[in-house]
Amino acid sequence: TTAHVFRVWIADTPQRQSQGLMFVRDLPADEGMLFHDRQSRIWGMWMKNTFVPLDMLFIDARGRVVAIIERTVPHSLQTQSHPKPVKAVLELRAGEAARRGIR
């Protein structure tokens, strides 16, 4: 396995989870936002008021990426989710998952 290092904001309160990366105008390649919960659950994410296209990495309780939604559309109200419960979602700048070979 290859390690990838990112500086991330932690969405650790309901308010931070609700805001996410809304209104962020630029996201450097090595930064992102991590949404996590104590229990695995189905996460529904959207791009309302989000200006930067994102890759969303869905991470299971073992810390493994189980799904990636690449290049989400800014301002879209379409819910992005993985059908199975996961522990966390890592949002990165669009294209970073492919550029780094994360699968």
Buried (B, 14 or more C-beta within 10 A) or exposed (E): EEEEEBEBBEBEEEEEBEBBBEEBEEBEEEBBBBBBBEEBEEBEBBBEEBBBBBBBBBBBEEEEBEBBBBEBEEEEEEEBBBEEBBBBBBBBBBBBBEEBEBE
